[in-house]
Amino acid sequence: TGKGTVDPAFWTAVDEADAWDFMTRPLDADGMFALWQRRGRLGTWQEVVEAMVDLLLDEPRDRSALPRDKAREGAEHLAACMAFGKSLVVLLGDATPSDAQGVLTSRECFPPGWSPAERDLLLQRPLFAPAAYGRLRFHHRTHQDYLAACWLATLMRQDCPRSELRHLLFAQRADTLTLRPALAAVAAWLATVDADDALWQRQHRQDLLDAAPWIFLAKGDPRSLPLDYKTEVLRRTAERFKGRSHVSIEWDGPTLKRFADPALAEAVARGFADPTIPEDVRADYVVLIKRGRLHGAMPAVVALAATTHGSRQGRQVHRAARS
């Protein structure tokens, strides 16, 4: 698809969805364009990711040898194995674990009953990409995290105890719940991946509020979160770090844009004006205001900039506004 021959409205839709990661290969770009033509929009980030998984798993030439449902099952299982194995690659072929020198082998990452031919068929799909030294990875890291979350959601629909889910994603000491850092993206996706918003998913979101509410500034698709929950994310994040001098919170520009909602402007302005919140967090709020175009919160930024001009905090606000 040549950019010069495509309706400019499509490029606007890609930009608004911050979906440029899925425009790096001709196959991905064509799939995105087909999605936009079919729907008249791209939809939420989660809808885009799901649609691209379907596209990249589909192979009309070998559907009879590997049905789509089975391909999806294998991809989810592989993604979960890699996520919990803290690996971004798997070793191809029939190597044994001892040969892999600590790297997962593709053979050990599939559900029971998969034949070598079925494994090969799946791994040839464009959902995956070759890596160095006979290894394979998901072409888009987002797909690995998303599909691992889908695998967990499938377990929960099959009545997996919620205590097991908690144990997989969190560590608990006394009354303190801590999110396992390597699984932060998976946990964020799991907060929205169940379309029915089952009780276990709502309880999982509560666990994330207790353990690490700020992950939605960098992971998953916060646009799919309920508005009152996003307000609580901001409140809990500010509350957690009150009184500290400096705090480092991971954020991602496109994810901040997805998190933002004009209805959040008042809550953001209120938090931004709170002098007990660390300067670093207030600077992050400026980025949220800018990326999310929360015009209703801008007066609070202007007021602080005017009263802190030339100070360290003023410089932080200025740098954040340029991010």
FENNORDA-V532406 format. One record per helix or strand. SS is the DSSP state (H for helix, E for strand). FROM is the first residue (numbers start at 1). LEN is the number of residues. If there is no record, write none. Layout:
SS FROM LEN
SS FROM LEN
//
This chain:
H 3 3
H 8 10
H 20 4
H 26 14
H 45 13
H 60 3
H 68 17
E 90 2
E 105 1
H 106 4
H 116 8
E 128 4
E 135 4
H 141 17
H 162 8
E 170 4
E 176 4
H 181 10
H 199 19
H 222 3
H 227 15
H 253 7
H 262 11
H 279 13
H 295 13
H 312 10
//
